[in-house]
Amino acid sequence: MSANAAREVAGSVVTFVAPPFGLEPLTDFSLERIDGAPGLFALRASGSEVRLFVLDASVHLPDYSPVVSDDQSATLDLQDAAEALLLVVATPAATGMTVNLLAPIVVNVRTGAGAQLILEGQDWPLRAELNPSS
């Protein structure tokens, strides 16, 4: 997915097919671009103070290429890979920033459906340090 597609979905409502991990029962969020930080977004829960910072993987992690299963694609009604916006949750850490590569958030830019997926059988870290050069 291109950064242009991410810009198109920014400001949109994302409805999760199941609540993101640890945020039960929340399913309705807005994806808001952070000005001055290309590829960085706030995912805000509707009617709540809950917010996650997420990075567009195509901008910050060009070598990140997780495999989304057929079942996961069907759950999100992904008809083409270009419809998938791949986001990773970013968390401040003592040494900078970490990103969760084991459980990305995938958003169907056509429908607004989203899901936080567990990448079973793949060797992606739960807390990967984000290098400033990424």
LINDA-V494306 format. One record per residue. RES is the residue in one letter. PSI is psi in whole degrees, 0 to 359 (* if undefined). OMEGA is omega in whole degrees, -180 to 180 (none if undefined). Layout:
# LINDA-V494306
res/psi/omega
RES/PSI/OMEGA
RES/PSI/OMEGA
This chain:
# LINDA-V494306
res/psi/omega
M/140/-178
S/162/176
A/330/178
N/319/178
A/323/178
A/320/178
R/324/180
E/324/-178
V/341/180
A/137/-178
G/357/-178
S/162/174
V/135/174
V/123/178
T/114/-178
F/139/178
V/338/173
A/147/-178
P/141/174
P/153/-176
F/128/179
G/359/-178
L/19/178
E/138/6
P/18/-173
L/132/178
T/341/-177
D/123/-176
F/161/169
S/145/179
L/113/-174
E/126/178
R/142/175
I/114/-179
D/138/177
G/2/-179
A/84/-178
P/133/177
G/3/178
L/133/-178
F/155/168
A/130/175
L/106/-174
R/132/178
A/134/178
S/133/177
G/23/-177
S/164/176
E/0/-177
V/134/-179
R/138/173
L/144/171
F/132/-179
V/149/178
L/141/172
D/114/-176
A/329/-179
S/335/180
V/314/-171
H/340/-176
L/66/-173
P/339/179
D/359/-180
Y/116/-177
S/71/179
P/157/178
V/122/176
V/126/-176
S/163/177
D/320/179
D/317/179
Q/319/177
S/319/180
A/320/179
T/324/-179
L/3/-178
D/40/177
L/117/180
Q/346/-178
D/146/-180
A/331/-179
A/343/178
E/350/-173
A/118/171
L/120/-177
L/116/-179
L/148/174
V/141/179
V/129/180
A/136/-178
T/129/176
P/142/178
A/167/-179
A/328/-177
T/5/-179
G/251/-176
M/140/172
T/156/177
V/147/-180
N/104/-180
L/348/-179
L/334/-177
A/73/180
P/164/173
I/128/178
V/130/180
V/131/173
N/111/-176
V/342/178
R/320/-174
T/339/-175
G/3/178
A/139/-180
G/159/176
A/143/170
Q/118/-173
L/142/171
I/123/-178
L/84/-177
E/139/177
G/13/179
Q/148/-173
D/57/178
W/140/-179
P/151/175
L/324/180
R/92/177
A/133/177
E/135/177
L/117/179
N/140/180
P/332/180
S/352/-179
S/*/none
